[in-house]
Amino acid sequence: MRSAGGSAIANHDIEQGNQPYTEFENDSIRRKFIQKVYLILTAQIIATMGLVWALISWDIFYEFIQEHPVALYVALVIILVLAIFMSLCNAYRRISPYNYICLILFTLAQTFLVAVICCRFDTKVILMAGGLTALISISLSLYAMQTKCDYTAIGGVLLISIIVLMVLGLLLLFFRTHVMMLIYCSLGVFLYSIFIIYNTQLMMGGKHAYEISPEDYVFAALNLYIDIVQIFLFLLHLLGSDN
């Protein structure tokens, strides 16, 4: 379960680069930016859903994981390296095709990891987690667009919270109980739900305290993709906690 809680921490650029941009004062630029972000995000989600379903339906995939567990660690390393790279290298994450290459590699590695985790759960649980994830993500995105509350100012709090969640996940490796697992997963769903609101408002700009540059459309889509995937993984463990 450690992958669900800590694999994407570096992807949330809490403070660096989230500054007011005069380019966002133009409504047409903002609309095009938001459309591009959601187009990329939709492509990521569809690709992940399709590939995960194909992999878990393929008996050879499970045998491959059993015989080559190192593949799981390779995927984790790719996710971590690309997360750090995209968070720290502002120039490259804004330049095509480098940003798209990183996005595709990250999405494929994350999809592989999700497929490995899904192999442990029944199809019914996977579908329930997917449906709830879609409901939560859409509802929170609409809320973020409509609310007058500014969540972009709590980036520091979110950073501390994600570190605490990661430490709790590490402790579960040594002191795992059913109750602690339920608490950990519930906190994960709640925290990444707040991240969806936070990243959505960063993307929207306007009167919020912080906003992301319109050049960071790939990075914005990646942040939302991470939030959605993490919510799905935490829900998967909550709904399949008896597994």
N, C-alpha and C positions, 0 to 999 in steps of 0.2 A: 504493500500500500504506500510505501514511501514515495513512489513515483507520482502518485496522485497529489501529494501535498507539497512536494518540493522541487519538481522537475522544471518548473517554469518561473521561478522566483525572479530571475534576472531579466525576464521579459517585460516586467512592469517598470517602465522608466518613470519612477514616482516623481522625481524632482527635475532631473536634468533634461533640458530641452523643452519642457512644457511651459513656454512663455507666450505672452500675448504676441500675435503676429498681425501686422496691419493688413496682410493679404486677406485675412478672414473678415475684414470689414466689408468686403464685397460679397453680397449674398449669393451671387451666381457661382463664385469660386467655391464657397462653402458647400453649396448644394452639389456641385460636381464632385467635390472631394468626398462627401458623405455617400453619394451614389457609388463611387469607385470603391470605397471601403466595403460597403455592403455587397457589392458584386463579387469582390475578391473573397470575402467571408463566406458568401453563399457557395462559391466554387469549392472552397476548402471543406465546408461541412458536407456537401454532396459527395466529394471525392472520398472523404473519410468514411462516411456511412457506407458507400458502395464497396470500398476496399475491405473494410472491416467485415461486412456481411459475407463477402466472397471468401475471405481468409478463414473465418470461423466455420464456414460451410465446407471447407476443404480439409478432409481428414489428414492429408499429408502435412498440412501446416502444423497441426498439433504434434505430430511425430517429429517434425523438423525442430520445433522448440525444445522437445525433450532431448533430442540428440545434439542440438547446438545451442545451449543456453547462453553462450557468449554473444549470440546475436542480440539478445535483450540488452546486454550491457553496452554493446556498440550503439544501439539506438539511443540509450540514455546519454551516452557521451556526445553523440551528434546533437541531441536536443540541448544539452547544457552548453556546448561550445557555440552553437548558433544563437542561443539565447543571450549569452554574454556578448558575442560579436554584434548582434543587432542592437543591443542596448547601449554599447559603448561607442560603436563606430557610426556616428551620425551621417557622415558623408556617404559611406557605402550603402547604407540602408535607404538612401534617397536616390541612388543612381541605378538605372536600369541598364543591363539585365541582372546586376549583382543582387539587388533586392528581391527580384523574382526567383532567382536561383536559390537564395537562402530560404525564401518562403516555401518553395516546393520541397526542398530537402527536409526542412523542419516538419512540414505537414506529413511527408511520407514516414519519417521517423516516429512522429507522434501517433500516426495511424497504426503503424506496426505495434507500438507499445499498447495502444488501446485494444487491438485485436488479441494480443497475448493475454491481457487481463480479462477480456470478454470470454475467453475459452473456459474460464472457471465458473461461468454462470449460465443458468438456463436461458433459453431464448425469450421466455415470458418476462423474466427480470430485465433483460437487456432492452426489450421493447418498452417496458414501463419506465425505465430510467431515461430512455431516449425521449419518450413523450413528455415526461415531467421536465426534462431539461429544456425542450422546446418551449413549453408553457412558461417556465420561469424566465428564460432568456428574452422571449418576446415581450412578456409583461413588464419586466424590469427596464427593457430598452424604451418602451413607450412611456414608462414612468419617468425615466431620466430625461426624456425630451419635453415632458410636460411640467415637471415639478419646478418650483421656484427655489428649492433648496440647492445650494452649490456644494457638490460633493468633491469637486476638484481640489478643494483646500485641505482635504484630509489625507493627502498622499503620504505624509510622514507617519500617520497613525496606521495606515494600511501596510506600510513597509514593516513596522514593528510587529503588526499582527501576523503577517506572513512568516516572519522569522520565528515567532512563538509557535505557530502552527507546524513549522518544519521541525523545531526542537521536540514538540510533542510527538510528531511522527517518528522521530528517531528513538524516543523513549519507548514507543510501542513495539519496537523491534525486540526489546529486552523484557518489557513488563506488559505484555498484551493480555487484556481481558475483554470480554464481550462488551461490558459497559463502557470501558475506555474507548473502544473502537467506535461505538455508537456516538459518543461525545465528540471524538475526533472528526468523524465524517460529517456530523451535524454542523460543527464549527466550520469545516471546509466549505460546505454548501453555502452557509451564511456569508463567509468572508468573500468567496468568489462571486456571490450575488452582488455584494457591494462593489466589487471590482468591475462588474458589468456596468453599473450605474456610473462609476468613476470614469471608466474608459470611454463610455458613450458621451459623457459631457465634455471630456477632453476633446473628442472628435467634433462636437457641435460648436465649440467656441462661444462666441457671443459675449454675454455678460458674465461668464464664469471667470473665476480667478485665474485659471490656467487653461491653455488650449494647446493642441498639438499642431505642428506646422502642416500645411496642406501638401507639402512634399513627402510627408511621412505616411502616405496612404497604406503602404504595405505594412509598416510597423503598427499602425492603428488596427488594421484587420487582424494582424497576428495577435495582438493583445486580446481582442475580443474572442478570437478563436481559442486561445489558451483558457480564458475564463469559462467558456462554454464546455470545453473538453473536461476541465477539472470538475465542474459541477456534475457532469455526467458520470465521471468516475467515482466521485463521492456518493452520489445517489445509487450507483450500482452496488457499492459495498453496503449502503444502508438497507436497500431493498433485498439484497441477497446475503444479509448478515448471518443467516442460519446455514449458509453454504460453507 
